Amino acid sequence: MLSFLPSFILFPIGVVLLSLNLAFAGSTLFIGGIFKLLLPFASVHRKILVVMNGIFRLWALNNYLVIMLLNKTTWTIKGDEGLNRESWYLLIANHISWLDIFVVAHVARKRIPEPKFFLKEELKKVPFIGIGCWALDMPFMKRYSRSFIEKNPHLKGKDIETTKKSCERYKLAPTTIINFVEGTRITESKHKQQQSPFRNLLKPKAGGIAFTLATMGEQFDKVLNVTICYPGTEGHTMKRLLSGKLTEVVVDIEQIDVTDEIVGNYFEDESFQASFQTWLNDLWLRKDANIDKWMGR
C-alpha cells in the first residue's frame, strides 16, 4: 500500500510499527506471567493461557499487516491441505532471516495450534523473556550432556523423563512445537565456515528434534517439514522488507507421518542416531532442491 514511498521514509515507519507491536505483546505477556505466578491455580492458568495465545495471534496478525502495508508481497503457501487446529504437530524449518519467525507465526495463525518453541532450562531465569515464555506455556528442556551422564550414570534417561513430565499439559490441548533445525540464520560466512554440502542451507542439527520426538513422539500427528524462501529478494531480507522491496514469500509444507523410524533414543543408541541423521539429511536434500526450484536456479 505504501510501497510507492521511498525507502528512507518506509524504513523508519516499519521499524516503529514493528517495535510498537512487539512492545505491546511483550508487556502483555509479562503481565500475564505475573498473574500466573500470583495465582497458582490450574483453572486460572488455563484462562490466562487463552488470553496469552490470543495476544500471540494478534502479534502475528499485526506483523503481517505491517508487511503488507509496506510492500506489494505475493504469498505462496503450499502443502497446508488438511492442517487443523485440533491436531499436534512438530514443525521444522530452515532459517534465513528474523522474518522467518513472522512468516511461521502468520502461517500458524489460522491453520495449526499455538506454536511453542522448545527452550533451554536456563532461559527461565532471563528477565522478562523467561516469564513471558512461561506465560505462553513454552516447554523448557533440560538435557544432560553425554560426558555428564558418564560421570553421573544414575541420571541416565532423566532428562527425557523430566521433559516428558513438563509436557504433560500438551495432552490436554493441541500444540505445535517449532524447531529451526540449523540452529542459526544462514549467512555466506556461516555457510562457508561449515563447508555445508547444501547450496541454500546450513547443516541440520539432529539432536534437538530427535530429543523432541523421543519426548513427545506418540503425541504428534505429523512432522511438518517447512521450506521458507523469498524469491526475488537478494541481500538482507529484513532490510528489504522495511524498504518496501519484499516481493514474494514462499512457504512449502511437507507433511510427514510419525513412525518408529524417527522415534528413539538418539543420544544412547548409535544405530538409531545414524539412521535418524540419514533421515534428516534426506529431508534437507529435498529442501535444498525445493529452494532451488522456487528461486528459479
C-alpha atoms as an extended CHARMM CRD file, in Angstrom:
* protein
*
       297  EXT
         1         1  MET       CA              0.0000000000        0.0000000000        0.0000000000  PROA      1               0.0000000000
         2         2  LEU       CA              2.8440000000        2.3950000000        0.8490000000  PROA      2               0.0000000000
         3         3  SER       CA              5.4460000000        0.7110000000       -1.3400000000  PROA      3               0.0000000000
         4         4  PHE       CA              5.4360000000        3.7130000000       -3.7060000000  PROA      4               0.0000000000
         5         5  LEU       CA              7.1810000000        5.7510000000       -0.9990000000  PROA      5               0.0000000000
         6         6  PRO       CA             10.9960000000        5.9630000000       -0.9760000000  PROA      6               0.0000000000
         7         7  SER       CA             12.9230000000        3.5820000000        1.2720000000  PROA      7               0.0000000000
         8         8  PHE       CA             14.1890000000        6.3040000000        3.6260000000  PROA      8               0.0000000000
         9         9  ILE       CA             10.5680000000        7.0540000000        4.5670000000  PROA      9               0.0000000000
        10        10  LEU       CA              9.3220000000        3.4600000000        4.6820000000  PROA      10              0.0000000000
        11        11  PHE       CA             12.2000000000        2.1740000000        6.8130000000  PROA      11              0.0000000000
        12        12  PRO       CA             11.5020000000        4.2150000000        9.9930000000  PROA      12              0.0000000000
        13        13  ILE       CA              7.7500000000        3.6620000000        9.6330000000  PROA      13              0.0000000000
        14        14  GLY       CA              8.3000000000       -0.0950000000        9.5630000000  PROA      14              0.0000000000
        15        15  VAL       CA             10.7390000000       -0.0710000000       12.4870000000  PROA      15              0.0000000000
        16        16  VAL       CA              8.3350000000        1.9730000000       14.6370000000  PROA      16              0.0000000000
        17        17  LEU       CA              5.2650000000       -0.1510000000       13.8100000000  PROA      17              0.0000000000
        18        18  LEU       CA              7.0130000000       -3.4950000000       14.3880000000  PROA      18              0.0000000000
        19        19  SER       CA              8.6080000000       -2.2080000000       17.6000000000  PROA      19              0.0000000000
        20        20  LEU       CA              5.2780000000       -0.9630000000       18.9640000000  PROA      20              0.0000000000
        21        21  ASN       CA              3.6710000000       -4.3100000000       18.1650000000  PROA      21              0.0000000000
        22        22  LEU       CA              6.4800000000       -6.1790000000       19.9480000000  PROA      22              0.0000000000
        23        23  ALA       CA              6.3680000000       -3.8280000000       22.9440000000  PROA      23              0.0000000000
        24        24  PHE       CA              2.6110000000       -4.3010000000       23.3200000000  PROA      24              0.0000000000
        25        25  ALA       CA              2.7700000000       -8.0910000000       23.0230000000  PROA      25              0.0000000000
        26        26  GLY       CA              5.8410000000       -8.3930000000       25.2580000000  PROA      26              0.0000000000
        27        27  SER       CA              4.4710000000       -6.2320000000       28.0610000000  PROA      27              0.0000000000
        28        28  THR       CA              1.1080000000       -8.0140000000       27.9680000000  PROA      28              0.0000000000
        29        29  LEU       CA              2.7570000000      -11.4380000000       28.1410000000  PROA      29              0.0000000000
        30        30  PHE       CA              4.9090000000      -10.2640000000       31.0440000000  PROA      30              0.0000000000
        31        31  ILE       CA              1.7980000000       -9.1260000000       32.9350000000  PROA      31              0.0000000000
        32        32  GLY       CA              0.1540000000      -12.4820000000       32.1790000000  PROA      32              0.0000000000
        33        33  GLY       CA              3.2050000000      -14.2350000000       33.6010000000  PROA      33              0.0000000000
        34        34  ILE       CA              2.9760000000      -12.1920000000       36.7970000000  PROA      34              0.0000000000
        35        35  PHE       CA             -0.6740000000      -13.1940000000       37.2100000000  PROA      35              0.0000000000
        36        36  LYS       CA              0.2740000000      -16.8650000000       36.7070000000  PROA      36              0.0000000000
        37        37  LEU       CA              2.8600000000      -16.5380000000       39.4740000000  PROA      37              0.0000000000
        38        38  LEU       CA              0.4620000000      -14.8250000000       41.8570000000  PROA      38              0.0000000000
        39        39  LEU       CA             -2.4840000000      -17.1430000000       41.1270000000  PROA      39              0.0000000000
        40        40  PRO       CA             -1.0730000000      -20.7130000000       41.0780000000  PROA      40              0.0000000000
        41        41  PHE       CA             -4.3330000000      -22.4790000000       40.1810000000  PROA      41              0.0000000000
        42        42  ALA       CA             -4.6930000000      -24.7100000000       37.1330000000  PROA      42              0.0000000000
        43        43  SER       CA             -8.1310000000      -23.3610000000       36.2130000000  PROA      43              0.0000000000
        44        44  VAL       CA             -6.8370000000      -19.7670000000       36.3430000000  PROA      44              0.0000000000
        45        45  HSD       CA             -3.7530000000      -20.6950000000       34.3130000000  PROA      45              0.0000000000
        46        46  ARG       CA             -5.9310000000      -22.1630000000       31.5660000000  PROA      46              0.0000000000
        47        47  LYS       CA             -7.9290000000      -18.9470000000       31.3090000000  PROA      47              0.0000000000
        48        48  ILE       CA             -4.7680000000      -16.8230000000       31.3010000000  PROA      48              0.0000000000
        49        49  LEU       CA             -3.2760000000      -19.0120000000       28.5690000000  PROA      49              0.0000000000
        50        50  VAL       CA             -6.3110000000      -18.4450000000       26.3370000000  PROA      50              0.0000000000
        51        51  VAL       CA             -5.7360000000      -14.7020000000       26.6120000000  PROA      51              0.0000000000
        52        52  MET       CA             -1.9700000000      -15.0540000000       26.0670000000  PROA      52              0.0000000000
        53        53  ASN       CA             -2.4720000000      -17.1970000000       22.9610000000  PROA      53              0.0000000000
        54        54  GLY       CA             -4.8520000000      -14.5350000000       21.6640000000  PROA      54              0.0000000000
        55        55  ILE       CA             -2.1480000000      -11.9010000000       22.2060000000  PROA      55              0.0000000000
        56        56  PHE       CA              0.3480000000      -14.0390000000       20.2910000000  PROA      56              0.0000000000
        57        57  ARG       CA             -2.0500000000      -14.4000000000       17.3590000000  PROA      57              0.0000000000
        58        58  LEU       CA             -2.7470000000      -10.6520000000       17.4160000000  PROA      58              0.0000000000
        59        59  TRP       CA              1.0100000000      -10.0220000000       17.3410000000  PROA      59              0.0000000000
        60        60  ALA       CA              1.3170000000      -12.3500000000       14.3170000000  PROA      60              0.0000000000
        61        61  LEU       CA             -1.5950000000      -10.6320000000       12.5340000000  PROA      61              0.0000000000
        62        62  ASN       CA             -0.1750000000       -7.1560000000       13.1470000000  PROA      62              0.0000000000
        63        63  ASN       CA              3.2240000000       -8.2080000000       11.7770000000  PROA      63              0.0000000000
        64        64  TYR       CA              1.5120000000       -9.4730000000        8.6130000000  PROA      64              0.0000000000
        65        65  LEU       CA             -0.4260000000       -6.2140000000        8.2520000000  PROA      65              0.0000000000
        66        66  VAL       CA              2.7840000000       -4.1850000000        8.5780000000  PROA      66              0.0000000000
        67        67  ILE       CA              4.4510000000       -6.3350000000        5.9000000000  PROA      67              0.0000000000
        68        68  MET       CA              1.5320000000       -5.7610000000        3.5260000000  PROA      68              0.0000000000
        69        69  LEU       CA              1.3650000000       -2.0500000000        4.3820000000  PROA      69              0.0000000000
        70        70  LEU       CA              4.9870000000       -1.5200000000        3.3480000000  PROA      70              0.0000000000
        71        71  ASN       CA              5.2080000000       -3.9850000000        0.4390000000  PROA      71              0.0000000000
        72        72  LYS       CA              3.4410000000       -5.4630000000       -2.5560000000  PROA      72              0.0000000000
        73        73  THR       CA              4.1120000000       -9.0220000000       -1.4420000000  PROA      73              0.0000000000
        74        74  THR       CA              2.7470000000      -12.1960000000       -3.0180000000  PROA      74              0.0000000000
        75        75  TRP       CA              2.3070000000      -15.0740000000       -0.5480000000  PROA      75              0.0000000000
        76        76  THR       CA              2.5400000000      -18.6660000000       -1.7860000000  PROA      76              0.0000000000
        77        77  ILE       CA              1.6170000000      -21.2480000000        0.8580000000  PROA      77              0.0000000000
        78        78  LYS       CA              1.6930000000      -24.8170000000       -0.4270000000  PROA      78              0.0000000000
        79        79  GLY       CA              1.0150000000      -28.1710000000        1.2400000000  PROA      79              0.0000000000
        80        80  ASP       CA             -1.2710000000      -26.8930000000        4.0140000000  PROA      80              0.0000000000
        81        81  GLU       CA             -4.2250000000      -29.0520000000        2.9660000000  PROA      81              0.0000000000
        82        82  GLY       CA             -5.7420000000      -30.9170000000        5.9040000000  PROA      82              0.0000000000
        83        83  LEU       CA             -3.9250000000      -28.9670000000        8.6000000000  PROA      83              0.0000000000
        84        84  ASN       CA             -6.1400000000      -28.0420000000       11.5150000000  PROA      84              0.0000000000
        85        85  ARG       CA             -6.0700000000      -26.5260000000       14.9870000000  PROA      85              0.0000000000
        86        86  GLU       CA             -7.1770000000      -29.7650000000       16.6420000000  PROA      86              0.0000000000
        87        87  SER       CA             -4.0160000000      -31.7960000000       15.9790000000  PROA      87              0.0000000000
        88        88  TRP       CA             -0.4750000000      -31.9400000000       17.3600000000  PROA      88              0.0000000000
        89        89  TYR       CA              2.5000000000      -31.0370000000       15.1330000000  PROA      89              0.0000000000
        90        90  LEU       CA              6.2870000000      -30.8290000000       15.1980000000  PROA      90              0.0000000000
        91        91  LEU       CA              7.2590000000      -28.0800000000       12.7460000000  PROA      91              0.0000000000
        92        92  ILE       CA             10.8450000000      -27.9850000000       11.4700000000  PROA      92              0.0000000000
        93        93  ALA       CA             12.1030000000      -25.2410000000        9.1550000000  PROA      93              0.0000000000
        94        94  ASN       CA             15.1690000000      -23.6960000000        7.5620000000  PROA      94              0.0000000000
        95        95  HSD       CA             16.2560000000      -20.2970000000        8.8690000000  PROA      95              0.0000000000
        96        96  ILE       CA             17.0860000000      -17.4050000000        6.5330000000  PROA      96              0.0000000000
        97        97  SER       CA             16.0840000000      -14.2850000000        8.4390000000  PROA      97              0.0000000000
        98        98  TRP       CA             14.3420000000      -12.9400000000       11.5420000000  PROA      98              0.0000000000
        99        99  LEU       CA             11.4220000000      -12.5500000000        9.1440000000  PROA      99              0.0000000000
       100       100  ASP       CA             11.0310000000      -16.3560000000        9.2380000000  PROA      100             0.0000000000
       101       101  ILE       CA              9.5090000000      -16.0320000000       12.7290000000  PROA      101             0.0000000000
       102       102  PHE       CA              6.8670000000      -13.6020000000       11.4310000000  PROA      102             0.0000000000
       103       103  VAL       CA              6.1830000000      -15.9080000000        8.4820000000  PROA      103             0.0000000000
       104       104  VAL       CA              5.7920000000      -19.0640000000       10.5840000000  PROA      104             0.0000000000
       105       105  ALA       CA              3.5600000000      -17.1990000000       13.0500000000  PROA      105             0.0000000000
       106       106  HSD       CA              1.3640000000      -15.9610000000       10.1930000000  PROA      106             0.0000000000
       107       107  VAL       CA              1.0530000000      -19.4310000000        8.6560000000  PROA      107             0.0000000000
       108       108  ALA       CA              0.2550000000      -20.9300000000       12.0610000000  PROA      108             0.0000000000
       109       109  ARG       CA             -2.2920000000      -18.2650000000       12.9850000000  PROA      109             0.0000000000
       110       110  LYS       CA             -5.2890000000      -19.8230000000       11.2030000000  PROA      110             0.0000000000
       111       111  ARG       CA             -4.0350000000      -23.2770000000       10.2610000000  PROA      111             0.0000000000
       112       112  ILE       CA             -2.4630000000      -25.0220000000       13.2560000000  PROA      112             0.0000000000
       113       113  PRO       CA             -2.4400000000      -24.8270000000       17.0720000000  PROA      113             0.0000000000
       114       114  GLU       CA             -0.4930000000      -22.2220000000       19.0080000000  PROA      114             0.0000000000
       115       115  PRO       CA              3.2280000000      -22.6010000000       18.2040000000  PROA      115             0.0000000000
       116       116  LYS       CA              5.6750000000      -23.3450000000       21.0230000000  PROA      116             0.0000000000
       117       117  PHE       CA              9.4510000000      -23.1990000000       20.9100000000  PROA      117             0.0000000000
       118       118  PHE       CA             11.4680000000      -25.7090000000       22.9670000000  PROA      118             0.0000000000
       119       119  LEU       CA             13.6920000000      -23.5560000000       25.2020000000  PROA      119             0.0000000000
       120       120  LYS       CA             16.7230000000      -24.3080000000       27.3420000000  PROA      120             0.0000000000
       121       121  GLU       CA             16.0130000000      -24.6360000000       31.0590000000  PROA      121             0.0000000000
       122       122  GLU       CA             18.4130000000      -21.7250000000       31.7470000000  PROA      122             0.0000000000
       123       123  LEU       CA             16.1380000000      -19.2610000000       29.9070000000  PROA      123             0.0000000000
       124       124  LYS       CA             13.6280000000      -19.4570000000       32.7430000000  PROA      124             0.0000000000
       125       125  LYS       CA             15.9350000000      -17.1380000000       34.6870000000  PROA      125             0.0000000000
       126       126  VAL       CA             16.2430000000      -14.4670000000       31.9720000000  PROA      126             0.0000000000
       127       127  PRO       CA             14.2810000000      -11.3210000000       32.9920000000  PROA      127             0.0000000000
       128       128  PHE       CA             11.0280000000      -10.7230000000       31.0670000000  PROA      128             0.0000000000
       129       129  ILE       CA             11.8100000000      -13.3960000000       28.4280000000  PROA      129             0.0000000000
       130       130  GLY       CA             11.6340000000      -16.2960000000       30.8820000000  PROA      130             0.0000000000
       131       131  ILE       CA              8.3530000000      -15.2960000000       32.4750000000  PROA      131             0.0000000000
       132       132  GLY       CA              6.8000000000      -14.2930000000       29.1270000000  PROA      132             0.0000000000
       133       133  CYS       CA              7.6190000000      -17.6770000000       27.5840000000  PROA      133             0.0000000000
       134       134  TRP       CA              6.3630000000      -19.3900000000       30.7230000000  PROA      134             0.0000000000
       135       135  ALA       CA              3.0930000000      -17.4250000000       30.4240000000  PROA      135             0.0000000000
       136       136  LEU       CA              2.7340000000      -18.8250000000       26.8910000000  PROA      136             0.0000000000
       137       137  ASP       CA              3.3750000000      -22.3640000000       28.2050000000  PROA      137             0.0000000000
       138       138  MET       CA              6.5600000000      -22.7200000000       26.1810000000  PROA      138             0.0000000000
       139       139  PRO       CA              8.3000000000      -26.0020000000       27.0770000000  PROA      139             0.0000000000
       140       140  PHE       CA             11.6390000000      -25.7620000000       28.8640000000  PROA      140             0.0000000000
       141       141  MET       CA             14.0730000000      -28.5510000000       28.0280000000  PROA      141             0.0000000000
       142       142  LYS       CA             16.5400000000      -29.9780000000       30.4950000000  PROA      142             0.0000000000
       143       143  ARG       CA             19.1850000000      -32.0500000000       28.7520000000  PROA      143             0.0000000000
       144       144  TYR       CA             22.3310000000      -33.6060000000       30.1850000000  PROA      144             0.0000000000
       145       145  SER       CA             25.4550000000      -33.9730000000       28.0530000000  PROA      145             0.0000000000
       146       146  ARG       CA             26.9680000000      -37.3900000000       27.3610000000  PROA      146             0.0000000000
       147       147  SER       CA             30.0190000000      -36.5300000000       29.4920000000  PROA      147             0.0000000000
       148       148  PHE       CA             27.7770000000      -35.5020000000       32.3930000000  PROA      148             0.0000000000
       149       149  ILE       CA             25.8610000000      -38.7950000000       32.1340000000  PROA      149             0.0000000000
       150       150  GLU       CA             29.1430000000      -40.7340000000       32.1460000000  PROA      150             0.0000000000
       151       151  LYS       CA             30.0600000000      -39.0550000000       35.4210000000  PROA      151             0.0000000000
       152       152  ASN       CA             26.5310000000      -39.4400000000       36.8260000000  PROA      152             0.0000000000
       153       153  PRO       CA             25.1490000000      -42.7130000000       35.3930000000  PROA      153             0.0000000000
       154       154  HSD       CA             22.2230000000      -42.6920000000       37.8340000000  PROA      154             0.0000000000
       155       155  LEU       CA             20.7940000000      -39.7560000000       35.8300000000  PROA      155             0.0000000000
       156       156  LYS       CA             20.7000000000      -41.7290000000       32.5800000000  PROA      156             0.0000000000
       157       157  GLY       CA             17.3500000000      -41.0620000000       30.8550000000  PROA      157             0.0000000000
       158       158  LYS       CA             16.3500000000      -38.4820000000       33.4640000000  PROA      158             0.0000000000
       159       159  ASP       CA             16.4760000000      -35.5810000000       31.0050000000  PROA      159             0.0000000000
       160       160  ILE       CA             13.8400000000      -37.1050000000       28.7180000000  PROA      160             0.0000000000
       161       161  GLU       CA             11.7680000000      -38.2170000000       31.6930000000  PROA      161             0.0000000000
       162       162  THR       CA             11.8140000000      -34.6940000000       33.1920000000  PROA      162             0.0000000000
       163       163  THR       CA             10.8980000000      -33.0530000000       29.8850000000  PROA      163             0.0000000000
       164       164  LYS       CA              8.0690000000      -35.5260000000       29.3400000000  PROA      164             0.0000000000
       165       165  LYS       CA              6.5900000000      -34.5110000000       32.6810000000  PROA      165             0.0000000000
       166       166  SER       CA              6.8410000000      -30.8260000000       31.7660000000  PROA      166             0.0000000000
       167       167  CYS       CA              4.9910000000      -31.5800000000       28.5020000000  PROA      167             0.0000000000
       168       168  GLU       CA              2.1130000000      -33.4720000000       30.1310000000  PROA      168             0.0000000000
       169       169  ARG       CA             -0.1240000000      -30.4140000000       29.7690000000  PROA      169             0.0000000000
       170       170  TYR       CA              0.0970000000      -30.6470000000       25.9720000000  PROA      170             0.0000000000
       171       171  LYS       CA             -2.0370000000      -33.7770000000       26.1010000000  PROA      171             0.0000000000
       172       172  LEU       CA             -4.9120000000      -31.5480000000       27.1610000000  PROA      172             0.0000000000
       173       173  ALA       CA             -4.7640000000      -29.1170000000       24.2210000000  PROA      173             0.0000000000
       174       174  PRO       CA             -3.4450000000      -29.3640000000       20.6410000000  PROA      174             0.0000000000
       175       175  THR       CA              0.0250000000      -27.8640000000       20.2530000000  PROA      175             0.0000000000
       176       176  THR       CA              2.6570000000      -27.0840000000       17.6170000000  PROA      176             0.0000000000
       177       177  ILE       CA              6.3260000000      -27.3880000000       18.6090000000  PROA      177             0.0000000000
       178       178  ILE       CA              8.6810000000      -25.3740000000       16.3600000000  PROA      178             0.0000000000
       179       179  ASN       CA             12.3610000000      -26.0130000000       15.7020000000  PROA      179             0.0000000000
       180       180  PHE       CA             14.6660000000      -24.1140000000       13.3250000000  PROA      180             0.0000000000
       181       181  VAL       CA             16.8900000000      -27.1240000000       12.7810000000  PROA      181             0.0000000000
       182       182  GLU       CA             20.0190000000      -25.3220000000       11.5620000000  PROA      182             0.0000000000
       183       183  GLY       CA             20.2290000000      -23.5820000000       14.9350000000  PROA      183             0.0000000000
       184       184  THR       CA             21.0370000000      -20.1750000000       13.4290000000  PROA      184             0.0000000000
       185       185  ARG       CA             20.2620000000      -17.9910000000       10.4220000000  PROA      185             0.0000000000
       186       186  ILE       CA             22.1840000000      -18.7980000000        7.2680000000  PROA      186             0.0000000000
       187       187  THR       CA             24.8280000000      -16.3310000000        6.0840000000  PROA      187             0.0000000000
       188       188  GLU       CA             27.5090000000      -16.6590000000        3.4390000000  PROA      188             0.0000000000
       189       189  SER       CA             30.2450000000      -16.7560000000        6.0870000000  PROA      189             0.0000000000
       190       190  LYS       CA             28.4790000000      -19.4210000000        8.1840000000  PROA      190             0.0000000000
       191       191  HSD       CA             27.8270000000      -21.4960000000        5.0700000000  PROA      191             0.0000000000
       192       192  LYS       CA             31.4860000000      -21.3220000000        4.0820000000  PROA      192             0.0000000000
       193       193  GLN       CA             32.7290000000      -21.9780000000        7.6210000000  PROA      193             0.0000000000
       194       194  GLN       CA             30.5860000000      -25.1110000000        7.9010000000  PROA      194             0.0000000000
       195       195  GLN       CA             31.5290000000      -26.2810000000        4.4110000000  PROA      195             0.0000000000
       196       196  SER       CA             27.8580000000      -27.1240000000        4.0970000000  PROA      196             0.0000000000
       197       197  PRO       CA             27.0640000000      -29.7210000000        1.4160000000  PROA      197             0.0000000000
       198       198  PHE       CA             23.7970000000      -27.8820000000        0.7070000000  PROA      198             0.0000000000
       199       199  ARG       CA             23.5630000000      -24.9630000000       -1.6960000000  PROA      199             0.0000000000
       200       200  ASN       CA             20.9340000000      -22.9720000000        0.2150000000  PROA      200             0.0000000000
       201       201  LEU       CA             21.1130000000      -24.3910000000        3.7480000000  PROA      201             0.0000000000
       202       202  LEU       CA             23.3350000000      -24.9040000000        6.7400000000  PROA      202             0.0000000000
       203       203  LYS       CA             23.8170000000      -28.4090000000        8.1170000000  PROA      203             0.0000000000
       204       204  PRO       CA             20.7920000000      -29.5630000000       10.1460000000  PROA      204             0.0000000000
       205       205  LYS       CA             21.3030000000      -30.3160000000       13.8410000000  PROA      205             0.0000000000
       206       206  ALA       CA             19.6280000000      -33.6220000000       14.5890000000  PROA      206             0.0000000000
       207       207  GLY       CA             19.8560000000      -33.7140000000       18.3920000000  PROA      207             0.0000000000
       208       208  GLY       CA             17.1390000000      -31.1660000000       19.1770000000  PROA      208             0.0000000000
       209       209  ILE       CA             14.3470000000      -32.6450000000       17.0940000000  PROA      209             0.0000000000
       210       210  ALA       CA             15.3750000000      -36.2110000000       17.9700000000  PROA      210             0.0000000000
       211       211  PHE       CA             15.0490000000      -35.2470000000       21.6290000000  PROA      211             0.0000000000
       212       212  THR       CA             11.6390000000      -33.6520000000       20.9710000000  PROA      212             0.0000000000
       213       213  LEU       CA             10.3970000000      -36.7620000000       19.1730000000  PROA      213             0.0000000000
       214       214  ALA       CA             11.6990000000      -39.0090000000       21.9640000000  PROA      214             0.0000000000
       215       215  THR       CA              9.8630000000      -36.8190000000       24.4730000000  PROA      215             0.0000000000
       216       216  MET       CA              6.5450000000      -36.3140000000       22.6630000000  PROA      216             0.0000000000
       217       217  GLY       CA              6.6740000000      -38.6090000000       19.6430000000  PROA      217             0.0000000000
       218       218  GLU       CA              3.4990000000      -40.5090000000       20.4500000000  PROA      218             0.0000000000
       219       219  GLN       CA              1.6790000000      -37.1650000000       20.7510000000  PROA      219             0.0000000000
       220       220  PHE       CA              2.4120000000      -35.7370000000       17.3020000000  PROA      220             0.0000000000
       221       221  ASP       CA              0.0380000000      -36.3570000000       14.4010000000  PROA      221             0.0000000000
       222       222  LYS       CA              2.5490000000      -35.1010000000       11.8110000000  PROA      222             0.0000000000
       223       223  VAL       CA              6.0000000000      -33.6510000000       11.3530000000  PROA      223             0.0000000000
       224       224  LEU       CA              5.7150000000      -30.5210000000        9.1920000000  PROA      224             0.0000000000
       225       225  ASN       CA              8.8520000000      -30.0090000000        7.1230000000  PROA      225             0.0000000000
       226       226  VAL       CA              8.5410000000      -26.3180000000        6.2110000000  PROA      226             0.0000000000
       227       227  THR       CA             10.6610000000      -24.7200000000        3.4950000000  PROA      227             0.0000000000
       228       228  ILE       CA             10.8270000000      -20.9180000000        3.5850000000  PROA      228             0.0000000000
       229       229  CYS       CA             12.2770000000      -18.7510000000        0.8140000000  PROA      229             0.0000000000
       230       230  TYR       CA             11.9370000000      -15.2450000000       -0.5960000000  PROA      230             0.0000000000
       231       231  PRO       CA             12.1640000000      -15.2920000000       -4.4220000000  PROA      231             0.0000000000
       232       232  GLY       CA             13.2840000000      -12.0060000000       -5.9420000000  PROA      232             0.0000000000
       233       233  THR       CA             14.7690000000      -10.8320000000       -2.6550000000  PROA      233             0.0000000000
       234       234  GLU       CA             18.5470000000      -10.6330000000       -2.5080000000  PROA      234             0.0000000000
       235       235  GLY       CA             20.6610000000       -9.4300000000        0.4190000000  PROA      235             0.0000000000
       236       236  HSD       CA             19.3950000000       -8.7150000000        3.9340000000  PROA      236             0.0000000000
       237       237  THR       CA             15.7560000000       -9.8700000000        3.9730000000  PROA      237             0.0000000000
       238       238  MET       CA             14.5540000000       -7.6870000000        6.8760000000  PROA      238             0.0000000000
       239       239  LYS       CA             16.1040000000       -4.5850000000        5.2790000000  PROA      239             0.0000000000
       240       240  ARG       CA             14.3250000000       -5.4260000000        2.0470000000  PROA      240             0.0000000000
       241       241  LEU       CA             11.0610000000       -5.7970000000        3.9650000000  PROA      241             0.0000000000
       242       242  LEU       CA             11.4840000000       -2.4390000000        5.7130000000  PROA      242             0.0000000000
       243       243  SER       CA             12.4310000000       -0.7920000000        2.4020000000  PROA      243             0.0000000000
       244       244  GLY       CA              9.2280000000       -1.9560000000        0.6720000000  PROA      244             0.0000000000
       245       245  LYS       CA             11.0670000000       -4.3970000000       -1.6010000000  PROA      245             0.0000000000
       246       246  LEU       CA              9.8420000000       -7.7710000000       -0.3420000000  PROA      246             0.0000000000
       247       247  THR       CA              8.2210000000       -9.1610000000       -3.4980000000  PROA      247             0.0000000000
       248       248  GLU       CA              7.3280000000      -12.7540000000       -2.5850000000  PROA      248             0.0000000000
       249       249  VAL       CA              7.1410000000      -15.1310000000        0.3700000000  PROA      249             0.0000000000
       250       250  VAL       CA              7.0460000000      -18.8900000000       -0.2420000000  PROA      250             0.0000000000
       251       251  VAL       CA              6.1310000000      -21.4300000000        2.4360000000  PROA      251             0.0000000000
       252       252  ASP       CA              6.1920000000      -25.0220000000        1.1810000000  PROA      252             0.0000000000
       253       253  ILE       CA              4.9440000000      -27.5950000000        3.7140000000  PROA      253             0.0000000000
       254       254  GLU       CA              5.7020000000      -31.3230000000        3.5480000000  PROA      254             0.0000000000
       255       255  GLN       CA              3.5520000000      -33.3880000000        5.9220000000  PROA      255             0.0000000000
       256       256  ILE       CA              5.3610000000      -36.4490000000        7.2940000000  PROA      256             0.0000000000
       257       257  ASP       CA              3.9000000000      -39.3080000000        9.3190000000  PROA      257             0.0000000000
       258       258  VAL       CA              5.4180000000      -40.0020000000       12.7390000000  PROA      258             0.0000000000
       259       259  THR       CA              6.6990000000      -43.5990000000       12.7290000000  PROA      259             0.0000000000
       260       260  ASP       CA              9.0860000000      -45.7480000000       14.7870000000  PROA      260             0.0000000000
       261       261  GLU       CA             11.7670000000      -44.8760000000       12.2270000000  PROA      261             0.0000000000
       262       262  ILE       CA             12.1250000000      -41.3830000000       13.7250000000  PROA      262             0.0000000000
       263       263  VAL       CA             11.3150000000      -42.0090000000       17.4030000000  PROA      263             0.0000000000
       264       264  GLY       CA             14.1100000000      -43.4320000000       19.5330000000  PROA      264             0.0000000000
       265       265  ASN       CA             16.9810000000      -42.7700000000       21.9240000000  PROA      265             0.0000000000
       266       266  TYR       CA             19.2570000000      -40.5930000000       19.8020000000  PROA      266             0.0000000000
       267       267  PHE       CA             21.8520000000      -39.9720000000       22.4980000000  PROA      267             0.0000000000
       268       268  GLU       CA             22.4150000000      -43.5670000000       23.6090000000  PROA      268             0.0000000000
       269       269  ASP       CA             21.5290000000      -45.7380000000       20.5940000000  PROA      269             0.0000000000
       270       270  GLU       CA             24.2690000000      -45.3540000000       17.9580000000  PROA      270             0.0000000000
       271       271  SER       CA             22.3230000000      -47.3170000000       15.3490000000  PROA      271             0.0000000000
       272       272  PHE       CA             19.2500000000      -45.0970000000       15.7470000000  PROA      272             0.0000000000
       273       273  GLN       CA             21.4580000000      -41.9960000000       15.7460000000  PROA      273             0.0000000000
       274       274  ALA       CA             22.9290000000      -42.9390000000       12.3650000000  PROA      274             0.0000000000
       275       275  SER       CA             19.5440000000      -43.7460000000       10.7990000000  PROA      275             0.0000000000
       276       276  PHE       CA             17.9870000000      -40.5390000000       12.1650000000  PROA      276             0.0000000000
       277       277  GLN       CA             20.8190000000      -38.4260000000       10.7420000000  PROA      277             0.0000000000
       278       278  THR       CA             20.3240000000      -40.1000000000        7.3620000000  PROA      278             0.0000000000
       279       279  TRP       CA             16.5710000000      -39.3830000000        7.5040000000  PROA      279             0.0000000000
       280       280  LEU       CA             17.1570000000      -35.7220000000        8.3740000000  PROA      280             0.0000000000
       281       281  ASN       CA             19.8470000000      -35.2440000000        5.7260000000  PROA      281             0.0000000000
       282       282  ASP       CA             17.4820000000      -36.6790000000        3.1150000000  PROA      282             0.0000000000
       283       283  LEU       CA             14.8760000000      -34.1100000000        4.1840000000  PROA      283             0.0000000000
       284       284  TRP       CA             17.4640000000      -31.3590000000        3.8140000000  PROA      284             0.0000000000
       285       285  LEU       CA             18.4590000000      -32.5610000000        0.3410000000  PROA      285             0.0000000000
       286       286  ARG       CA             14.8140000000      -32.3170000000       -0.7470000000  PROA      286             0.0000000000
       287       287  LYS       CA             14.5020000000      -28.9150000000        0.9130000000  PROA      287             0.0000000000
       288       288  ASP       CA             17.6330000000      -27.6700000000       -0.8610000000  PROA      288             0.0000000000
       289       289  ALA       CA             16.2560000000      -28.7670000000       -4.2370000000  PROA      289             0.0000000000
       290       290  ASN       CA             12.9060000000      -27.1990000000       -3.3560000000  PROA      290             0.0000000000
       291       291  ILE       CA             14.5270000000      -23.8180000000       -2.6720000000  PROA      291             0.0000000000
       292       292  ASP       CA             16.4010000000      -24.0320000000       -5.9960000000  PROA      292             0.0000000000
       293       293  LYS       CA             13.0660000000      -24.5990000000       -7.7440000000  PROA      293             0.0000000000
       294       294  TRP       CA             11.3120000000      -21.6670000000       -6.0620000000  PROA      294             0.0000000000
       295       295  MET       CA             14.2820000000      -19.3400000000       -6.5760000000  PROA      295             0.0000000000
       296       296  GLY       CA             14.4530000000      -20.2800000000      -10.2690000000  PROA      296             0.0000000000
       297       297  ARG       CA             18.0100000000      -21.6340000000      -10.1290000000  PROA      297             0.0000000000
